[in-house]
Amino acid sequence: MRETQTMPADAPENEAYLDGLDTSAEEQRELEKKQKNQGTKGDKIYISVMAVLNIAVLVFIAWWLHSTHNWNDYETLKPEDATPEEVCYQVESAMSPALSPAYKGVKFPEGLREKFRPIYSVNQDTIGWIRIDGTGIDFPVMHTDDNEKYNRANFYLQEDHRGSIWMDYRNTVGIDSGSLSRVTILYGHHLTTDERIFAELEEYMDVAYYKAHPVIQMDTLYNDYTWKIFACFVSNVEPKDDNGHVFYYWDPYITEEKMPAFTGEILSRSFFINPDVDILPTDKLLCLSTCTYMMNKPDYVDARCVVVARLARPGEVLAVNVDNAYQNEARRMPQLWYTQNGLTNPYATVPVFNEF
């Protein structure tokens, strides 16, 4: 007689409990049936070969799709994928890997160059890029019909005390240099050097710094432009700080006839002079404007530090000769500066160009 054994209560349902038991004839037939259903050795080889072929086909399809499609067209860059700091303060070029967003659904303006497609597809307020080699100035440039929009907003339009670099709303940019305003003005906040933005503009008060960084690359969506720096000056914003005068340097509509007087005013105020960078009435100018606190003694004084450059002319050598540049000790300053330093203002009775 067969010895029996009781199945434990916790045994899985429909599972053969074989430990310590003989196999009955019925159980033997069931096992043989299962083995037959598992197929022969040849069947197993066939199934394995087909599986490998299926995997190979899938790999080929994936390769073909990758090689014939631009996956940037289907990717979406979200703010959490690239922080505002990565985009606006630490990127090295417009082709940074942090800027690989969705092109799908973006209407690009006619003439926009390929290298600007990634950043433009993230934010259509982008108008260009500014860079000064050897400095921390390396940012996208924004442009809207509102000068306040990027005053305290970053590239993603998130609130940010550092703001962005933005172009004056009155300026124009088109497919060639003829469309540029006579004077293009870029604004940026003056924060610590660690936070960068436009704080380094004050360094141009020293001619040695100018000699090391005499060129600006301010490109637009349509063209690359090299600008030769020729001045750095300080201007008051409030008339009370300069005998009722304000130098209206942020005027994009300077006429060719007024250009000599306008640039003459700039040069009279500049901390340095470079006689090897001439300015013609037909030249286009670029002004980089930021706050300066050099006259905060002790209270805040609303004043600006401005670096000015002219557009390199067609066929002109792009390098700047700085050998003859010198510090301008006789520069014009706001009256408040002379008062604070116990000096007599030699320009007290000299008119200011385009004063209010």
C-alpha positions in Angstrom: 0.0 0.0 0.0 1.2 3.5 -0.9 2.3 5.7 1.9 0.5 9.0 1.9 1.4 12.4 3.1 -0.8 15.3 3.9 -0.4 18.5 1.8 0.4 21.5 3.8 -2.3 24.1 4.2 -0.1 26.8 2.7 0.7 24.9 -0.5 -0.1 27.0 -3.6 -3.4 25.9 -5.3 -3.0 23.5 -8.3 0.7 23.0 -7.5 2.1 19.4 -7.4 3.4 18.6 -4.0 6.1 16.1 -4.7 8.5 16.2 -1.8 8.9 12.7 -0.4 6.1 11.1 -2.5 6.2 8.5 -5.3 4.9 9.4 -8.7 1.6 7.7 -9.5 0.8 6.4 -13.0 -1.7 9.3 -13.6 0.9 11.8 -12.5 3.5 10.2 -14.8 1.2 10.6 -17.8 0.6 14.2 -16.9 4.3 15.0 -16.7 4.9 13.2 -20.1 2.1 15.3 -21.6 3.8 18.6 -20.3 7.2 17.5 -21.7 5.6 16.8 -25.1 4.0 20.2 -25.1 7.4 21.9 -24.4 8.6 20.8 -27.9 11.7 19.1 -29.2 15.2 20.4 -29.1 14.8 21.6 -32.7 11.8 23.5 -31.8 13.7 25.3 -29.1 16.5 26.3 -31.5 14.0 27.6 -34.0 12.3 29.8 -31.4 15.7 31.1 -30.2 16.7 32.0 -33.8 13.4 33.8 -34.4 13.8 35.8 -31.2 17.3 36.9 -32.2 16.0 37.9 -35.6 13.2 39.9 -34.1 15.6 41.8 -31.8 17.9 42.5 -34.8 14.9 44.0 -36.7 14.0 46.2 -33.8 17.5 47.5 -33.4 17.6 48.3 -37.2 14.4 50.2 -37.0 15.6 52.2 -34.0 18.9 53.0 -35.8 17.0 54.1 -39.0 14.7 56.4 -37.1 17.6 58.0 -35.2 19.6 58.6 -38.3 16.9 60.0 -40.4 15.0 62.1 -37.9 16.0 65.2 -35.9 14.9 64.2 -32.4 15.2 67.8 -31.3 12.0 68.4 -33.2 10.2 66.2 -30.6 12.0 67.0 -27.4 10.8 69.6 -25.0 13.1 71.6 -22.8 11.5 72.4 -19.5 12.8 74.9 -16.9 13.7 72.0 -14.6 15.8 70.5 -17.3 18.1 73.6 -17.5 18.0 76.1 -14.7 17.9 79.8 -15.3 21.5 80.0 -14.1 22.6 77.4 -16.7 20.9 79.3 -19.5 21.5 82.9 -18.6 24.6 83.0 -16.4 26.8 80.0 -17.1 26.3 79.0 -20.7 29.3 79.4 -23.0 27.5 79.7 -26.4 24.2 79.7 -28.1 24.7 76.0 -28.9 25.0 74.9 -25.3 23.6 71.4 -24.6 21.4 73.0 -22.1 19.5 74.6 -25.0 18.2 71.7 -27.0 14.4 72.4 -27.0 11.4 71.6 -29.1 11.3 73.1 -32.6 7.9 71.6 -33.3 5.2 74.3 -33.6 7.7 77.2 -33.5 7.4 79.7 -36.4 10.9 80.9 -37.1 11.3 84.4 -38.7 12.6 84.4 -42.3 16.4 84.6 -42.4 17.0 83.3 -38.8 20.2 81.3 -38.7 20.5 77.7 -37.8 22.6 78.3 -34.7 19.9 80.4 -33.1 17.1 77.9 -33.6 17.6 76.1 -30.3 17.5 79.2 -28.1 14.8 80.9 -30.2 12.6 77.9 -29.9 12.7 78.2 -26.1 12.0 81.9 -26.0 10.9 83.9 -29.0 11.9 87.2 -27.4 15.5 86.3 -28.1 17.1 88.8 -30.6 20.7 87.8 -30.3 23.7 87.0 -28.2 26.4 89.2 -26.6 29.9 88.0 -25.7 33.2 89.8 -24.7 36.0 87.3 -24.7 37.9 86.9 -21.4 35.0 88.3 -19.4 31.8 86.9 -17.8 29.6 88.7 -20.3 28.2 85.9 -22.4 24.4 86.1 -22.6 21.4 85.9 -24.8 19.8 89.3 -25.6 16.1 89.8 -25.3 13.9 92.3 -27.1 10.3 93.2 -26.7 8.1 96.3 -26.8 8.4 96.7 -23.0 11.7 97.7 -21.4 10.4 96.4 -18.0 9.7 92.9 -19.1 13.2 91.5 -18.5 14.2 94.0 -15.8 13.7 91.4 -13.1 12.9 88.3 -15.2 15.2 85.6 -16.5 15.3 83.8 -19.8 12.3 81.7 -18.8 10.3 84.7 -17.6 10.7 83.6 -14.1 11.1 86.3 -11.4 14.8 86.8 -10.9 16.5 89.8 -9.2 19.3 89.5 -11.7 17.1 90.1 -14.7 18.4 89.5 -18.2 20.2 91.5 -20.9 17.7 93.3 -23.0 17.7 95.6 -26.0 15.9 98.9 -25.9 12.3 98.5 -27.2 12.9 101.3 -29.7 15.8 99.6 -31.4 15.4 97.8 -34.7 17.1 94.6 -35.9 16.8 93.0 -39.4 18.5 90.8 -41.9 21.4 93.2 -42.5 23.4 96.0 -40.8 21.3 98.6 -42.6 18.3 97.7 -40.4 20.2 98.4 -37.2 19.4 101.6 -35.3 22.0 104.3 -35.3 22.5 103.6 -31.6 21.6 100.2 -30.2 21.3 100.2 -26.4 21.6 97.1 -24.2 20.6 97.2 -20.5 21.8 94.9 -17.7 22.0 95.1 -13.9 25.2 95.7 -12.0 25.6 92.9 -9.5 28.6 91.3 -8.0 31.2 89.8 -10.3 30.2 86.3 -9.1 26.7 86.9 -10.4 28.1 88.6 -13.4 25.6 90.3 -15.7 27.0 93.8 -16.6 29.0 94.5 -13.4 32.3 94.1 -15.3 31.5 97.1 -17.4 33.0 99.3 -14.7 36.4 97.6 -15.2 36.6 99.6 -18.5 37.3 102.7 -16.4 40.9 101.3 -16.4 42.6 101.6 -19.7 44.6 98.4 -19.0 41.3 96.4 -18.8 40.2 98.0 -22.1 43.4 97.0 -23.8 42.8 93.4 -22.7 39.1 93.4 -23.9 38.6 95.9 -26.7 36.1 94.0 -28.8 32.4 93.1 -28.4 30.7 90.3 -30.3 27.0 91.2 -30.4 25.3 89.0 -32.9 21.7 89.0 -34.0 19.4 86.3 -35.2 20.5 87.1 -38.7 24.1 88.2 -38.7 27.4 88.1 -36.6 28.6 91.6 -35.7 31.9 92.7 -34.3 32.0 96.0 -32.4 35.1 98.0 -31.5 35.0 99.6 -28.1 36.1 103.3 -28.0 34.7 104.7 -24.7 33.5 104.1 -21.2 31.8 106.9 -19.2 29.6 107.7 -16.3 26.4 109.7 -16.6 23.9 110.9 -14.0 20.2 110.2 -14.4 18.9 113.0 -12.3 19.4 116.6 -13.5 20.1 117.7 -10.0 23.4 115.8 -9.9 24.9 117.7 -12.8 23.8 121.4 -12.7 20.5 120.5 -14.2 22.0 118.5 -17.1 21.5 114.9 -18.3 23.4 113.4 -21.2 20.8 111.6 -23.2 23.0 108.9 -24.5 20.2 106.3 -24.9 18.8 107.9 -28.0 18.5 105.4 -30.9 17.5 108.1 -33.4 20.7 110.2 -33.6 21.0 111.6 -37.1 24.1 111.5 -39.2 24.3 115.3 -38.9 24.4 115.0 -35.1 26.7 112.1 -34.8 30.0 114.2 -34.5 28.6 116.2 -31.6 27.1 113.1 -30.0 30.4 111.0 -30.2 32.3 114.1 -29.2 30.3 114.3 -25.9 31.0 110.6 -25.4 34.7 111.0 -25.9 34.9 114.0 -23.6 33.5 111.8 -20.8 35.4 108.6 -21.5 37.9 107.2 -19.0 40.2 106.3 -21.8 41.0 107.4 -25.4 42.1 105.2 -28.2 43.0 107.4 -31.3 43.2 104.3 -33.4 39.4 103.7 -33.3 37.9 106.5 -35.3 34.2 107.2 -35.6 32.4 108.3 -38.7 29.0 110.0 -38.9 27.7 106.9 -40.8 28.9 104.4 -38.2 26.4 102.4 -36.1 27.0 102.4 -32.3 26.4 100.0 -29.5 25.9 101.2 -25.9 26.1 98.8 -22.9 24.4 100.4 -20.0 24.4 99.5 -16.3 24.1 101.1 -12.9 27.2 102.4 -11.1 27.5 103.1 -7.4 30.7 105.1 -7.5 28.9 108.3 -6.3 27.0 106.6 -3.4 28.4 108.7 -0.6 26.6 107.8 1.5 23.2 107.7 -0.1 22.2 106.0 -3.4 22.8 108.1 -6.5 21.1 107.1 -9.7 23.9 106.9 -12.3 25.0 104.8 -15.2 28.3 103.3 -16.4 28.2 103.0 -20.2 30.6 101.2 -22.6 30.3 102.3 -26.2 31.5 100.6 -29.3 31.1 101.1 -33.1 30.3 98.5 -35.6 33.3 97.1 -37.6 33.0 98.4 -41.2 32.9 96.0 -44.2 36.4 94.8 -45.0 37.9 96.4 -41.9 40.4 94.4 -39.8 38.4 93.2 -36.8 41.3 93.4 -34.3 41.8 96.6 -32.4 45.1 98.3 -32.1 45.3 99.4 -28.4 49.0 100.4 -28.3 48.2 104.1 -28.3 45.3 104.0 -25.9 45.7 106.1 -22.8 43.9 107.1 -19.6 41.8 110.3 -19.9 42.5 112.1 -16.7 40.6 115.2 -18.0 37.3 113.4 -18.6 34.0 115.1 -17.9 32.1 113.8 -14.9 28.8 114.8 -13.3 29.0 117.8 -11.0 28.2 115.6 -8.0 31.5 113.7 -8.5 33.5 116.9 -8.4 31.7 118.1 -5.3 32.2 114.7 -3.5 36.0 114.9 -4.3 36.5 118.5 -3.4 37.3 119.5 -7.0 36.4 122.3 -9.3 34.3 121.3 -12.3 36.0 122.6 -15.5 32.8 121.8 -17.5 30.4 123.5 -15.2 29.4 126.0 -17.9 29.9 123.8 -20.9 26.5 122.7 -22.5 25.6 119.0 -22.6 24.6 117.4 -25.9 20.9 116.6 -26.2 20.1 117.6 -22.7 16.5 117.3 -21.5 
